[in-house]
């Protein structure tokens, strides 16, 4: 399953502030009672994800079937947010839906902070996002308490012996049991396919003839699945920071290992270091931390897993590279405080010890999607290949293929998502050559699998996770022309 494994693929801006799909390819979702509902837009409220947004943002609740195979059965509630188009009403195009990735990212909390990046689009579109099913305010799932999450930080995610391996798998099974207890019957109905059907329901309830959509990171996979299910309803779709739809669980983990090592190499070059030597130095540091965790000013310890997460966090954005330099220097001097702070930021841990739930939602969604679940024995056979790709990230991401959905209580749905969309309007697929979490190669594969005359690739020769709004006038103007004027660029266009 093409999925971001432990390190969530969220829009970089959010981090600065993580087989076949079954179903019809018809022109609408089922269930008239749902499509005829009226949304009661009103003032947004503060949530556990953040304070209530100001300005012209409004929130509403959409009702959708728990099980799309039983559209007249039990319903769930989905949290939506919007800001109406700011320009001349006669120039309004419609709604522009956003998904910021994960899976598990809260669109309700992220959308207002992203609004400043997309001001030109806001003139002609209502900006709309939502918390997908199983996320935050939309029946969000919390699989562990804050105390349990912190206790699990001591578990070695790169086990070195039988005892550590047993503890690792026991912890993974415990997380799965917690998710089952927390989610109940929802656990079997939070797939990407379910959310794609929710999207088409939104289209109808919002009054749009076509779906206009901006998907980032995992949101690109969701957009591809939507295009496959509802090709006739595709309007203008942008897929930025593209998940490779041809990769299964192990393949995706290898892709991400390559992507983070590539970003680390680029970071090391920027600091005047030779990548192979700089990588060896960091790998040696991680080995020392594995043997003896570093103290931090907070009184906690920096474990090897937390150190890895602290290294990953700033690789999502070139703006954070100086913070990585400072944190690595401090760790070499025996102080884990800065790497721990970066890891806490990634893990959504605040100063009082409360954790966010993005990774909980990510796991329940990705494990329902993923049919392929490597056993520990299969993972061990793959580890040499992972280590060869990256001495820093390979071991962790290799083991993660065994631990992520270990002992999961519901079966996965497919090996790889079906995104072919014959007959759909052109879809703009944007790849970034330096992207760590969703490596550049995935963009071409997505464009190819969408189909001839559908997938149109745009390349940015840049750094960080995602291209739009990252400083390239070429990228921004090309995407804006597509979304605002319907101008489709030549397939293969490159922005340097």
GULUM-520579 format. One line per 3 residues: number of its first residue (from 1); their letters; for each residue x, y, z of N, C-alpha, C. Coordinates in steps of 0.1 Angstrom, whole numbers. Example, Ala and Ser with C-alpha at 12.3 -4.5 7.8 and 13.67 -1.06 7.14 Angstrom:
<pts>
1> as> 132:-57:78:123:-45:78:132:-33:78; 128:-22:71:137:-11:71:129:0:79
</pts>
This chain:
<pts>
1> xxx> 9:-12:0:0:0:0:9:12:0; 7:21:-9:15:33:-10:11:43:1; 19:42:11:15:49:24:27:55:31
4> xxx> 26:66:37:36:71:46:36:63:58; 47:57:62:47:47:73:46:55:86; 57:55:94:56:61:107:57:76:106
7> xxx> 64:81:96:66:95:95:55:101:86; 45:107:92:34:112:86:37:122:74; 30:120:63:32:129:52:21:140:52
10> xxx> 24:151:59:16:162:59:22:174:51; 13:183:47:18:195:40:29:201:48; 40:205:42:52:211:49:47:223:57
13> xxx> 38:231:51:33:243:59:27:239:72; 20:227:72:14:223:85:24:219:95; 35:213:90:46:209:99:53:221:105
16> xxx> 54:231:97:60:244:101:51:251:111; 38:250:111:29:255:120:28:246:132; 29:151:87:29:140:89:27:133:81
19> xxx> -36:-37:-48:-49:-43:-52:-58:-33:-59; -69:-33:-58:-78:-24:-65:-88:-18:-55; -92:-6:-57:-103:-1:-49:-116:-5:-55
22> xxx> -124:-11:-47:-137:-15:-53:-147:-4:-54; -157:-6:-61:-168:4:-62:-170:9:-76; -181:16:-77:-185:21:-90:-177:33:-95
25> xxx> -176:35:-108:-170:47:-113:-181:56:-119; -192:56:-113:-203:64:-118:-202:79:-115; -213:86:-116:-212:100:-116:-218:106:-103
28> xxx> -219:98:-92:-224:103:-80:-225:93:-69; -225:97:-56:-227:87:-45:-241:83:-44; -243:73:-36:-257:68:-34:-263:75:-22
31> xxx> -276:75:-21:-283:80:-9:-288:94:-10; -300:95:-16:-307:108:-17:-308:116:-4; -312:109:7:-313:116:20:-300:124:24
34> xxx> -289:119:19:-276:126:23:-274:137:14; -276:136:1:-273:146:-9:-282:158:-7; -294:156:-1:-304:167:0:-302:175:13
37> xxx> -293:171:21:-291:178:34:-286:192:32; -290:201:41:-286:215:41:-275:217:52; -264:223:49:-254:226:59:-257:238:67
40> xxx> -255:238:80:-258:249:88:-245:256:92; -240:265:83:-227:271:85:-228:281:97; -218:281:106:-218:290:117:-204:293:122
43> xxx> -203:299:133:-190:303:139:-183:290:143; -170:289:140:-162:278:144:-159:278:159; -158:267:165:-154:265:179:-140:260:180
46> xxx> -134:264:192:-121:258:195:-122:243:197; -111:236:193:-111:222:194:-98:218:201; -96:205:203:-84:200:208:-72:202:199
49> xxx> -75:204:186:-65:206:176:-60:221:176; -68:230:182:-64:244:181:-75:253:184; -72:267:186:-82:276:188:-92:279:177
52> xxx> -103:285:179:-112:288:168:-106:298:159; -107:296:146:-101:305:136:-110:318:136; -103:329:133:-110:342:132:-114:345:117
55> xxx> -116:357:114:-119:361:101:-132:356:96; -133:352:83:-145:348:77:-147:333:77; -140:326:85:-141:311:85:-154:307:92
58> xxx> -161:297:85:-173:291:91:-172:276:92; -179:270:101:-179:256:102:-193:250:101; -193:237:98:-206:230:96:-203:215:98
61> xxx> -214:208:99:-213:193:101:-221:186:90; -214:177:83:-220:169:72:-223:155:77; -234:150:74:-238:137:78:-235:127:66
64> xxx> -228:116:69:-225:106:59:-228:92:64; -230:83:55:-232:69:60:-220:63:67; -221:56:78:-210:49:83:-205:39:73
67> xxx> -213:32:67:-210:22:57:-216:26:44; -208:29:34:-213:33:21:-220:22:14; -218:9:18:-226:-2:12:-240:-2:18
70> xxx> -242:5:28:-255:6:35:-259:21:37; -261:28:26:-263:42:26:-275:47:35; -284:38:37:-296:42:45:-294:38:60
73> xxx> -282:33:64:-280:28:77:-275:39:86; -267:35:96:-261:44:106:-253:55:100; -254:67:105:-246:78:100:-235:83:109
76> xxx> -225:90:104:-215:96:112:-215:111:108; -208:119:116:-207:133:113:-193:137:109; -192:145:99:-179:150:94:-178:165:96
79> xxx> -167:170:102:-166:184:105:-160:191:92; -166:202:88:-162:210:76:-159:224:80; -150:231:72:-147:245:74:-146:251:60
82> xxx> -150:264:59:-150:271:47:-148:286:49; -143:292:38:-143:307:37:-147:310:23; -158:318:22:-163:321:9:-154:329:0
85> xxx> -155:327:-13:-147:335:-23:-148:350:-20; -136:356:-21:-135:370:-17:-138:380:-29; -138:375:-41:-139:383:-53:-153:386:-57
88> xxx> -154:390:-70:-167:393:-76:-175:380:-77; -187:380:-71:-195:367:-72:-197:362:-86; -197:371:-96:-199:366:-110:-187:358:-114
91> xxx> -175:360:-108:-163:353:-112:-161:340:-104; -169:337:-94:-168:326:-86:-168:313:-94; -158:304:-92:-158:291:-99:-165:280:-91
94> xxx> -164:280:-78:-171:270:-70:-163:268:-57; -164:256:-52:-156:252:-40:-143:245:-44; -133:248:-36:-120:241:-38:-117:233:-25
97> xxx> -118:220:-26:-116:212:-14:-101:209:-12; -97:209:0:-83:207:4:-81:195:13; -71:186:10:-67:176:20:-52:177:22
100> xxx> -47:179:34:-33:183:37:-25:170:40; -30:158:39:-22:147:40:-23:139:53; -13:131:56:-12:122:68:-11:108:63
103> xxx> -22:100:62:-35:104:65:-37:107:80; -46:116:83:-48:119:97:-47:134:100; -43:142:91:-43:156:93:-56:162:94
106> xxx> -58:172:103:-71:179:104:-72:191:95; -80:189:85:-82:200:76:-89:212:82; -97:210:93:-104:221:100:-94:230:107
109> xxx> -84:224:113:-74:232:120:-63:238:110; -60:231:99:-49:235:90:-54:245:80; -66:245:75:-71:253:64:-69:268:67
112> xxx> -72:273:78:-71:288:80:-56:292:79; -47:284:84:-33:288:83:-27:287:69; -34:279:61:-30:278:47:-36:289:38
115> xxx> -46:295:43:-53:305:35:-45:316:30; -35:320:38:-26:331:33:-17:328:21; -15:315:19:-6:310:8:-14:310:-5
118> xxx> -27:309:-4:-35:307:-16:-45:319:-18; -40:331:-15:-49:342:-16:-55:344:-30; -48:342:-41:-53:343:-54:-64:333:-57
121> xxx> -63:321:-52:-73:311:-54:-86:315:-46; -84:321:-35:-95:325:-26:-104:335:-33; -99:343:-42:-107:353:-48:-119:346:-56
124> xxx> -116:334:-62:-126:328:-71:-132:315:-66; -126:310:-55:-131:298:-49:-135:300:-34; -146:293:-30:-148:290:-16:-137:280:-12
127> xxx> -129:283:-2:-119:274:3:-126:265:13; -125:252:11:-132:242:19:-123:231:23; -123:227:36:-116:215:40:-124:208:51
130> xxx> -119:197:55:-127:189:65:-118:179:72; -123:174:83:-116:163:90:-122:150:85; -114:143:78:-119:130:72:-123:121:84
133> xxx> -132:111:80:-137:102:90:-125:95:98; -127:95:111:-116:90:120:-106:100:124; -108:112:120:-98:123:123:-104:134:131
136> xxx> -97:138:142:-100:150:150:-115:151:153; -122:162:147:-136:164:151:-146:155:143; -141:147:134:-149:138:126:-148:123:132
139> xxx> -153:121:143:-152:108:150:-138:104:152; -129:114:156:-115:111:157:-112:100:167; -101:93:164:-98:81:172:-85:84:181
142> xxx> -86:81:194:-74:82:202:-72:68:208; -60:62:204:-58:48:207:-50:46:221; -44:57:226:-36:56:238:-38:69:246
145> xxx> -36:68:259:-35:80:267:-22:87:266; -21:99:270:-8:106:269:3:99:277; -1:93:289:9:86:297:14:74:290
148> xxx> 5:67:283:8:55:276:17:58:264; 15:69:257:23:73:246:37:76:251; 39:83:262:52:87:266:59:74:271
151> xxx> 52:65:277:58:52:282:64:44:270; 56:45:259:60:37:247:73:43:240; 76:55:243:88:61:237:101:54:241
154> xxx> 100:46:252:112:38:256:114:25:248; 104:21:240:104:9:232:114:11:220; 123:2:218:133:4:207:126:0:194
157> xxx> 125:9:185:118:6:172:128:0:162; 140:-2:166:150:-9:158:156:-20:166; 148:-31:170:153:-41:179:166:-48:175
160> xxx> 174:-49:186:187:-55:183:188:-70:188; 178:-74:196:179:-88:201:164:-93:202; 163:-106:207:150:-112:208:141:-105:218
163> xxx> 147:-100:229:139:-94:239:133:-80:234; 142:-73:227:137:-60:222:127:-62:211; 129:-72:203:119:-75:192:105:-79:198
166> xxx> 105:-87:209:93:-91:215:86:-79:221; 94:-70:227:88:-58:233:82:-49:222; 89:-48:211:84:-40:200:71:-45:194
169> xxx> 70:-58:192:58:-63:187:46:-63:197; 50:-65:210:40:-64:220:34:-50:221; 43:-40:219:38:-26:219:29:-23:207
172> xxx> 33:-28:196:25:-27:183:11:-33:185; 11:-45:191:-2:-52:193:-11:-44:203; -4:-39:213:-12:-31:223:-18:-18:217
175> xxx> -11:-12:208:-16:0:201:-28:-4:192; -27:-16:185:-38:-20:177:-51:-23:186; -49:-29:198:-60:-32:206:-66:-19:212
178> xxx> -58:-9:214:-63:4:219:-72:10:208; -67:9:195:-75:15:184:-88:8:183; -88:-5:184:-101:-13:183:-110:-9:193
181> xxx> -106:-7:206:-114:-4:217:-120:10:215; -111:19:210:-115:33:208:-125:35:196; -122:29:185:-130:31:173:-142:22:171
184> xxx> -141:10:177:-153:1:175:-156:-2:161; -168:-1:157:-172:-5:143:-167:5:133; -163:17:137:-158:27:128:-145:22:122
187> xxx> -138:14:129:-124:9:124:-125:3:110; -136:-3:107:-137:-9:93:-143:0:83; -144:13:86:-151:22:77:-143:36:76
190> xxx> -130:36:76:-122:48:76:-112:47:64; -115:39:54:-106:38:43:-105:50:34; -95:50:25:-94:61:15:-106:60:6
193> xxx> -111:48:3:-123:47:-6:-135:54:1; -137:51:14:-148:57:21:-147:72:21; -135:78:23:-134:92:23:-135:98:9
196> xxx> -131:91:-2:-134:95:-15:-149:97:-18; -157:87:-13:-171:88:-14:-177:100:-6; -171:102:6:-175:114:13:-173:127:5
199> xxx> -162:127:-2:-158:139:-10:-169:141:-21; -174:130:-27:-184:133:-37:-197:137:-31; -200:132:-19:-212:137:-12:-210:152:-9
202> xxx> -198:156:-5:-196:171:-3:-199:179:-15; -194:174:-27:-196:181:-39:-211:184:-41; -219:174:-39:-233:175:-42:-240:184:-31
205> xxx> -236:183:-19:-242:191:-8:-238:206:-10; -225:208:-14:-220:221:-16:-226:228:-29; -232:220:-37:-239:225:-49:-230:226:-61
208> xxx> -219:218:-61:-209:219:-72:-212:208:-83; -211:212:-95:-213:202:-106:-201:193:-107; -189:199:-105:-176:192:-106:-169:194:-93
211> xxx> -160:184:-90:-151:185:-78:-138:192:-82; -135:203:-76:-122:210:-77:-115:207:-64; -102:203:-65:-96:197:-53:-81:200:-54
214> xxx> -75:202:-42:-61:204:-40:-56:194:-29; -49:183:-34:-45:173:-24:-30:174:-23; -25:173:-10:-11:174:-7:-7:161:0
217> xxx> 4:155:-4:10:143:2:0:132:1; -4:126:13:-14:115:12:-27:120:5; -29:133:5:-41:139:-2:-40:136:-17
220> xxx> -28:133:-22:-27:130:-36:-32:116:-39; -30:107:-30:-36:94:-31:-51:94:-31; -56:102:-21:-70:104:-20:-76:110:-33
223> xxx> -69:119:-38:-74:125:-51:-74:116:-62; -64:107:-63:-63:97:-73:-74:87:-72; -77:83:-60:-88:73:-58:-101:79:-61
226> xxx> -103:92:-58:-115:99:-62:-117:99:-77; -106:103:-84:-107:104:-98:-110:90:-104; -105:79:-98:-109:66:-103:-124:63:-101
229> xxx> -129:66:-89:-143:63:-86:-152:72:-94; -149:84:-95:-158:94:-101:-152:102:-112; -147:96:-123:-140:103:-133:-148:114:-140
232> xxx> -162:112:-141:-170:122:-148:-172:134:-139; -169:133:-126:-171:145:-117:-158:152:-114; -147:148:-121:-134:155:-119:-134:169:-126
235> xxx> -132:179:-118:-131:193:-123:-116:196:-125; -111:204:-116:-96:208:-117:-90:202:-104; -82:192:-106:-75:185:-95:-60:188:-95
238> xxx> -55:192:-84:-40:194:-82:-35:184:-72; -25:176:-75:-19:167:-66:-5:171:-64; -1:175:-52:12:181:-49:19:172:-38
241> xxx> 32:169:-40:39:160:-31:33:146:-32; 36:139:-43:28:128:-47:32:115:-41; 22:107:-36:24:94:-31:25:85:-43
244> xxx> 34:76:-44:36:66:-55:24:56:-54; 15:56:-63:4:46:-63:7:32:-66; 19:30:-72:23:17:-76:31:9:-65
247> xxx> 33:15:-53:41:9:-43:32:2:-32; 36:-10:-28:29:-16:-17:36:-12:-4; 33:-19:7:38:-15:20:53:-14:20
250> xxx> 60:-25:16:74:-25:16:80:-16:6; 74:-15:-6:78:-6:-16:78:9:-12; 67:12:-5:65:26:0:76:29:10
253> xxx> 78:19:19:89:22:30:102:24:23; 105:16:13:118:18:6:118:32:-1; 107:36:-7:107:49:-13:110:60:-3
256> xxx> 104:59:9:105:69:19:120:69:25; 125:57:26:139:56:30:148:63:20; 146:61:7:153:68:-3:151:83:-2
259> xxx> 139:87:0:136:102:0:142:109:11; 141:103:23:148:110:35:163:110:34; 169:99:29:183:99:27:187:109:16
262> xxx> 180:110:6:183:120:-4:182:134:1; 172:137:10:171:150:16:182:152:26; 186:142:33:197:143:42:210:146:34
265> xxx> 212:139:23:224:142:15:224:157:10; 213:162:6:212:176:2:215:185:13; 210:182:25:212:190:37:227:190:40
268> xxx> 234:178:40:248:178:43:256:186:33; 253:185:20:260:193:10:259:208:13; 247:212:18:245:226:20:253:231:32
271> xxx> 258:222:40:266:226:52:281:223:49; 284:220:36:298:217:32:304:204:35; 295:194:39:299:181:42:297:171:30
274> xxx> 306:161:30:304:151:20:294:141:25; 283:139:17:272:131:21:275:118:28; 284:110:22:287:97:27:293:98:41
277> xxx> 303:107:42:309:109:55:300:115:65; 291:124:61:282:130:71:271:120:75; 267:112:66:258:101:70:264:91:80
280> xxx> 276:87:77:283:78:87:284:84:100; 287:97:101:288:104:114:275:104:122; 264:107:114:250:107:121:246:92:125
283> xxx> 250:82:116:247:69:120:254:64:132; 267:69:134:274:66:146:268:72:158; 264:85:156:257:91:168:245:84:172
286> xxx> 237:79:163:224:72:166:228:58:173; 238:52:169:242:40:175:246:42:190; 253:53:192:257:57:206:244:60:214
289> xxx> 235:67:208:222:70:216:214:57:218; 215:48:209:208:35:211:213:28:223; 227:28:225:233:22:236:231:29:249
292> xxx> 231:43:248:229:51:260:222:64:256; 209:65:259:201:77:256:207:89:262; 205:101:255:211:113:260:201:120:269
295> xxx> 207:127:279:198:135:288:194:148:281; 182:153:285:177:165:280:173:174:292; 173:187:289:170:197:299:157:195:306
298> xxx> 147:189:299:134:187:305:134:176:316; 145:168:317:145:157:326:142:144:319; 137:144:307:135:132:299:147:128:291
301> xxx> 147:117:285:158:112:277:155:112:262; 166:114:255:165:113:240:169:99:236; 159:90:232:162:77:227:166:77:213
304> xxx> 170:66:207:174:66:193:162:69:184; 150:63:188:138:66:180:134:80:180; 135:87:191:132:101:192:142:109:185
307> xxx> 155:105:185:165:112:178:163:111:163; 159:100:158:156:98:144:144:107:140; 134:108:148:122:117:145:127:131:146
310> xxx> 136:135:155:141:148:155:149:152:143; 155:142:137:163:145:124:153:146:113; 143:138:113:133:138:102:125:151:101
313> xxx> 121:157:113:113:169:113:118:180:104; 131:184:106:136:196:98:138:192:84; 139:180:80:141:176:66:129:179:57
316> xxx> 117:181:64:105:185:56:106:199:50; 114:207:55:115:221:50:129:226:51; 134:232:40:148:238:40:149:249:50
319> xxx> 138:255:54:139:266:63:143:261:77; 141:248:80:145:242:93:159:236:93; 166:236:82:179:230:82:189:236:92
322> xxx> 189:249:95:198:254:105:194:248:119; 182:246:122:178:240:135:183:225:136; 184:218:125:190:205:125:205:205:128
325> xxx> 212:215:122:226:216:124:229:219:139; 221:228:145:223:231:159:220:219:168; 209:212:165:205:200:173:215:189:172
328> xxx> 221:186:160:231:176:159:244:180:166; 248:192:165:259:197:173:258:195:188; 246:198:193:243:197:207:243:182:211
331> xxx> 238:173:203:238:159:206:252:153:206; 260:158:196:274:153:196:281:157:209; 277:169:215:282:173:228:275:167:240
334> xxx> 266:158:238:260:150:249:247:156:254; 241:166:247:228:172:251:217:169:240; 207:161:245:197:157:236:185:166:235
337> xxx> 186:178:242:174:187:243:168:192:230; 177:196:221:172:202:208:166:191:199; 172:180:198:166:169:190:153:164:196
340> xxx> 152:164:209:140:160:216:129:170:213; 133:183:213:123:194:210:117:192:196; 126:189:186:122:187:173:113:175:172
343> xxx> 116:164:179:108:152:179:94:155:185; 94:163:196:81:166:203:73:174:193; 79:183:186:71:191:176:64:182:166
346> xxx> 72:172:161:67:163:151:56:154:157; 58:150:169:48:141:176:37:149:182; 36:162:180:25:170:186:24:169:201
349> xxx> 36:169:207:36:169:222:38:183:227; 29:188:236:31:202:241:39:201:254; 41:213:260:50:214:271:44:208:284
352> xxx> 31:205:284:25:199:295:24:184:294; 29:178:282:29:164:281:17:158:273; 9:167:267:-3:163:259:2:160:245
355> xxx> -3:150:239:0:146:225:-12:147:216; -9:151:204:-20:151:194:-23:137:189; -33:136:181:-38:122:177:-36:120:162
358> xxx> -28:128:155:-26:126:140:-22:112:137; -11:107:145:-6:94:142:-16:83:145; -25:85:155:-35:75:157:-44:74:145
361> xxx> -49:85:140:-58:84:129:-51:79:117; -38:83:115:-30:78:104:-30:63:104; -28:57:116:-27:43:116:-40:35:113
364> xxx> -51:40:119:-64:33:116:-68:34:101; -64:45:95:-67:46:81:-58:38:72; -45:39:74:-35:32:66:-36:17:68
367> xxx> -39:12:80:-40:-2:82:-53:-8:77; -63:0:75:-75:-5:68:-72:-6:53; -65:4:48:-62:4:34:-52:-8:30
370> xxx> -42:-10:39:-31:-19:35:-34:-34:37; -34:-41:26:-36:-56:26:-23:-63:30; -12:-57:24:1:-64:26:7:-60:40
373> xxx> 10:-70:49:15:-67:62:26:-77:65; 39:-72:62:50:-81:63:52:-87:77; 55:-99:78:58:-106:91:72:-101:96
376> xxx> 75:-103:109:89:-100:113:99:-108:106; 96:-120:102:106:-128:94:108:-122:80; 97:-118:74:98:-112:61:106:-99:62
379> xxx> 103:-91:72:110:-78:74:125:-81:76; 129:-91:84:143:-93:86:151:-96:73; 144:-103:64:150:-106:51:152:-93:42
382> xxx> 143:-83:45:144:-71:37:154:-61:43; 157:-62:56:166:-52:63:179:-49:56; 186:-59:50:199:-55:44:197:-45:32
385> xxx> 186:-47:25:183:-37:14:179:-23:19; 172:-23:30:169:-10:36:181:-3:41; 190:-11:48:203:-5:53:211:0:42
388> xxx> 211:-7:30:219:-2:19:214:11:14; 201:13:14:195:25:9:199:37:18; 198:34:31:202:45:41:206:39:54
391> xxx> 219:41:58:223:37:71:217:44:83; 210:55:80:204:63:90:189:59:92; 182:59:81:167:57:82:163:42:79
394> xxx> 171:34:72:167:22:67:162:12:77; 170:10:88:166:1:99:153:4:104; 150:17:107:138:21:113:126:18:104
397> xxx> 127:23:92:116:21:82:114:7:78; 125:-1:78:123:-15:75:115:-22:86; 119:-20:99:112:-26:110:97:-21:110
400> xxx> 95:-9:106:82:-3:107:72:-11:98; 77:-17:87:67:-25:79:61:-37:87; 69:-42:97:63:-53:105:55:-48:116
403> xxx> 59:-36:122:52:-32:134:40:-23:132; 39:-16:121:29:-6:119:15:-12:120; 12:-23:113:-2:-29:114:-1:-43:120
406> xxx> 8:-45:129:10:-59:135:-2:-62:144; -8:-74:142:-19:-79:149:-31:-69:148; -33:-63:136:-44:-54:134:-57:-62:133
409> xxx> -68:-56:140:-81:-64:141:-90:-65:129; -87:-56:118:-95:-57:106:-86:-59:94; -91:-66:84:-82:-69:72:-80:-57:64
412> xxx> -69:-56:57:-67:-45:47:-74:-47:34; -76:-36:27:-85:-37:15:-78:-39:2; -65:-34:0:-59:-35:-12:-44:-34:-11
415> xxx> -36:-39:-21:-22:-39:-21:-17:-25:-25; -23:-20:-36:-20:-7:-41:-33:0:-45; -34:13:-44:-47:19:-47:-49:20:-62
418> xxx> -61:19:-67:-64:20:-81:-67:35:-84; -59:41:-93:-61:55:-96:-64:58:-110; -65:47:-118:-68:50:-133:-81:57:-134
421> xxx> -81:67:-143:-93:75:-144:-96:79:-159; -98:69:-167:-101:71:-181:-113:80:-182; -112:90:-191:-124:99:-193:-124:111:-184
424> xxx> -115:112:-174:-115:123:-165:-108:135:-172; -111:147:-167:-104:159:-171:-90:158:-167; -81:166:-173:-67:166:-170:-65:169:-155
427> xxx> -56:161:-149:-52:163:-135:-38:167:-134; -35:178:-127:-21:184:-126:-14:177:-114; -3:170:-117:5:162:-108:18:169:-106
430> xxx> 21:174:-94:33:182:-91:43:175:-82; 55:173:-88:66:166:-80:77:175:-77; 84:173:-66:95:181:-61:107:171:-60
433> xxx> 118:175:-67:130:166:-68:136:163:-54; 134:172:-45:141:170:-32:131:166:-21; 119:162:-24:109:158:-14:113:146:-6
436> xxx> 114:147:7:118:136:15:108:125:18; 95:130:20:85:120:25:78:113:13; 76:120:2:70:114:-10:80:117:-22
439> xxx> 89:108:-24:100:110:-34:95:114:-47; 102:121:-55:99:127:-68:94:117:-78; 99:105:-77:96:94:-87:81:91:-87
442> xxx> 74:93:-76:60:90:-74:51:98:-83; 56:111:-86:47:120:-95:46:114:-109; 56:109:-115:55:104:-128:47:91:-128
445> xxx> 48:83:-117:40:71:-117:25:74:-115; 22:84:-107:8:88:-106:3:93:-119; 10:102:-126:6:107:-139:3:95:-149
448> xxx> 12:86:-149:11:74:-158:-1:66:-154; -4:63:-142:-15:55:-138:-28:62:-139; -29:75:-138:-41:82:-140:-45:80:-155
451> xxx> -36:79:-164:-39:75:-177:-35:86:-187; -34:82:-200:-30:91:-210:-41:102:-212; -36:114:-213:-45:126:-215:-52:130:-201
454> xxx> -48:123:-190:-54:127:-177:-43:132:-168; -32:124:-165:-22:128:-157:-12:137:-164; -10:149:-159:-1:159:-165:10:163:-154
457> xxx> 22:160:-156:33:162:-146:39:176:-147; 41:182:-136:49:194:-134:60:191:-124; 72:194:-127:84:192:-119:89:205:-113
460> xxx> 92:205:-100:100:216:-94:113:210:-89; 124:216:-93:137:213:-88:140:220:-75; 134:215:-64:135:222:-52:137:213:-40
463> xxx> 136:218:-28:137:211:-16:125:212:-7; 123:202:2:112:202:11:100:194:6; 90:193:14:78:185:12:67:193:5
466> xxx> 65:192:-8:55:200:-15:62:211:-23; 55:215:-33:61:226:-42:53:239:-42; 40:238:-42:32:250:-43:34:258:-30
469> xxx> 36:272:-32:37:280:-20:51:279:-14; 61:273:-20:74:270:-14:84:280:-20; 80:290:-28:90:299:-32:92:299:-47
472> xxx> 86:291:-55:88:290:-69:77:298:-76; 80:309:-82:70:316:-90:65:308:-102; 74:300:-107:70:292:-119:59:282:-115
475> xxx> 61:275:-103:52:265:-99:38:272:-95; 39:283:-87:27:289:-83:19:295:-95; 26:301:-104:18:306:-116:12:295:-124
478> xxx> 19:284:-126:14:273:-134:2:267:-127; 2:265:-114:-9:259:-107:-21:269:-107; -18:282:-105:-29:292:-105:-36:293:-118
481> xxx> -28:292:-129:-34:293:-142:-43:281:-145; -39:269:-140:-47:257:-141:-60:258:-134; -59:262:-121:-71:263:-112:-80:274:-116
484> xxx> -74:286:-120:-82:298:-122:-87:299:-136; -79:294:-146:-83:296:-160:-85:283:-167; -81:272:-161:-83:259:-168:-71:256:-177
487> xxx> -60:264:-176:-49:263:-185:-40:251:-181; -40:241:-190:-32:228:-187:-18:230:-193; -8:229:-184:6:230:-190:10:218:-198
490> xxx> 21:219:-205:26:207:-212:31:197:-202; 27:184:-205:32:173:-196:47:173:-196; 53:173:-184:67:173:-183:73:186:-181
493> xxx> 66:197:-179:71:210:-177:80:210:-164; 91:217:-165:101:217:-154:102:232:-149; 101:234:-136:104:247:-129:117:245:-121
496> x> 127:253:-124:140:252:-117:141:263:-107
</pts>
